[in-house]
Amino acid sequence: MSLIRLQDVNVRFDKTQILREAFFRLESGERVGLIGKNGSGKSTLLKLILGQVTPDTGTVSVELGTRVGYFSQFSELNGEATITEVLDSLFENIKVIGTELATIDMAIASDPQEVELDRLIRRQSELFEEMDRLNGWDYQRKIDKVLTTLGFNEAHRLCAIDELSGGWRNRAALAKILLEDPDVLLLDEPTNYLDVAGVEWLENWFRDFRGAAVVVSHDRRFLDVVVTRIIEVENYHLHEYPGNFGEYVVAKQFRLKTLEQQFVHESELLAFEAEGILDRREAAKAAGRGLGNQLAKIKKARNPRPVDQIITGIYGNLHVKDVLCRVELLGKSYGDKLLFSGLSFEIRRGNRIVVLGSNGSGKTTLLRVLAGGEPTDSGEVVWAKGAGVASYNRVLAELDDDDTVSHAVNALPGSLAFTATKKSVNSFLAMFQFSEADLKTRIGNLSGGQRARVAMAQCLLSGASVLLLDEPTNHLDLSSTQVMERALLHFPGAVVVVTHDRFFSDKIANRQLVFGADTGKPGEIDVRAA
């Protein structure tokens, strides 16, 4: 049975096409992974299902009685309440029934008249049936179970939600929607700001979930584990691939190869047609040449220079020292909470250091200490002379809304844009999906994902010897993440990255800093090879 149906849906915003002739069905029990570039229309598709966006043409229908739950990384919870209070409020109807049952018990105990007693017993029976139907007898145990499995300790449960970190607020929003137990789950980047343990818990939860789900995510490992079908939003259309993310990669390659073969065939036919026009109509000569030139340009665009050649061309003039930084006996606490102590390691040329650990363990604090934005309690960070450092999160936070994309990326002091060829820089930016028109756009007019791409391009082209990246895949689409991965693998300097993205970590890491390794004790950090 189709729970959700989109039939020939078209959506435009301010004369910009978002979706065209979109067809989609979600069956009971299906798990659909929704992927596509930033701004391609993924969130719009979820909003169509929620009724927050109305299609220009076509129809969107949700099966009558279907309960739809929606989660996004920006889900709003009452920040002044505790997570326990928020979850407790979900069961107001059950508490009302419980209150009425308690009142009936008191009334029966007062030895009422026989007619009244019969009425009370009938009403009590109805309420018992309703509690059984709602499975409401042990709702407090349900709340405790979901909070425990999501890792909420007593302190997390008793403090206001606004006092929680971003990762714990995300867990709180997840706890709420999971307890609501909808028939259809719409999840927009559910793994953002979750640590690895949180992501793995969510994957395990999905094994028992019997409802249907549509998941917008860039987390390839998560998609591989959870989904049964991939829908890619591309060129305003929805393209369907059966299976998980790994199967999508293979199927997409086959599709592109088929399209390329079709393109070659069609281009030959068009070229032949152009020759016929030239033979028959002298006036069409210019148009014929124009068509031929256009075909040549398209064919060239279909066969670009290898990605690796473009990246190595960018980094050819970047010279990096062997030892870039020495961290000696570093210690840091917040109040009574010890984050790390006695931490010593080196950052050397070619290091790809991934920092792992649970939310709140001190990973982001370590990056801020390395960047000089956070004082230490003990120990020191000694940078080699001339070793430039670029912090992705600082660059992202300091983007100037009045600046253009082109100026922001190219005008930084020491930027590789001054030493690399203009062609290689433009090719690099094109891989990051920046068109000629995009380069002239004001940063204030960009979406969150586009701003993230600007900040990442700035870091990769900054000329710095060390890149500090805190959850860099959170706001990048898959293709931008893949370009970043290739760039980081060829980057001659060092990279220190905090990430929960296991697929990304597996591809780039050659060293790990693991907070609370093995013992799970605060302050203990294991430095190991990846």
Phi, psi and omega in degrees: 000132179280117178280326182225138180222129170248126185237108174053052185273134174235135179224132174230143173237120178050049177070006177261125180289132177249307177228143180223128177049050182274126176240134183203138174227138176242117181267161179301130177085354181285151175235105185256126172268124183253115183234166180156167182292159175305132178083006184281342177123012182296309180295328177299320179298317178296320181292330174298316180295322181282351182081012179276342176232136179256130180292149175293317174219164182090178184230147173236124181228140176242129182307134183304132178088357180285124178270120183251127176250140184234130175233136169224163180295348178251022180304137184264126173239159176294104186293339181276343180272162172275162179296326178298318179294319180297315182290323179298327181291343178291342187249031181302318181296323179292321179293326176296317178297317179299320178295318179293322178297320178295321178296319179296319178302316180295321181294319179295321181294341182274007176058065182284174175298158186300319180297315179294322180297318178299317179298316181297319181292320177299314180295322178298318179298318178299318181291324176299316179297319180294320178295321177297317180297320181277354184051048190260002184292330184236040183298328179294326176293324177299314180300313181297321182295314183291324178291321180294314182290334176274359172091012181286117175273182185298321181296318179298324185285335187259347181268158178297146182300325179297340180273353179279156174290169180302319180296319180287328174295322176297319178297321179298315179295322177296317179303318181297312185288329179290324177288334177292338173052060182284166175284327179230129176256128172250113185242118180255104182053060184291338184269353178300131177073001171275143173281177185300319180298321179294319179295317181294324176297317181296320177300316179294323178299321181296335180296331181260349182288128184260354180278186177259159182211146169239120188242116169271119182202149172257358184279101188294321179296318179299313178298322181298323184278322195264317195271158177247352181204143177249132170245121178255127176271113186213128180053044175074357183247162177258119179251127188258137176228122179290149176096188182272193186294319179300319179290328176298316182302315180293314182295322180294320177300316180297318181297316181295322179294321177295317178297322180295319178296319177296321181297317180299315180297313181294323181294324178294318178296318179294321178296319178297318178297321180297321178297320179296320179296318180297321180292325187270329187228112178298327183291342183268006183304311183298317180295321179297315178297320180299319179295316179299317179297319180296319178298319179297319179296317180297317181296320178296320180294331180284343181234068184287169173302147179304142181305317184297324180294321179297316183291315180294330175295324178294316189268006184300329184258010180267113182255130188232139177288163181291307180254118186259330184202143173239123176256122187234117172051046184285136177222144180206134176226157168239108185061236180272356184268117177275123178269310176201156179209149178061028184277123180225131174193167176246149170251116185242161177305132179089352178294136169237088188266118176259127180263121185241154178156169182286163176303135177083005183277347177118009184296309181295323178299319178300317178297321179293323177296315180298325181279354180084010181265002182216128179286155177262157173276328180204162181078187182208159174243117184246112179269143175294147181299130178081004180277099180289147181234132176241122178258115182303315183293324177292316178300316180298317182291332186261009177301137181269117183300333182273351180281158172267161179300314182300313182292320181299320184280324190262341191261005180292139175302132180081005183298144177293346177298338180277339183252330178279163179288151179300324181297317182291322178295315180296322178294321179297314180293327177296323177297331176274015174069028174265112177278174177302318180293322180300321184297337181266359184281142175289141182298329179297341180264004184271155173283171179300318179294321179293320177298321178298321178294321177298313181298319179293318178298320177302313181297314184292334180257006189290337186085002178290154178273337182229132177249128177252116188235121179252109181050057185291339182275355186301321187246006180263143174283176188297316183294321177293322177297320180294321176296317178300317179300315180297318180296317181293325179293329179266351182298124185284346179274215180237153180230132172240119188227132169265124181206149171256357184281101186292324178298313178299314181299315181298328184283326189250337192286136166238355172216157179226142166248115186248113180285133179065031185298137173065301184278337183074010182276141179295146176090342181269127181230131179258129176256119187215164174285145180283000000 
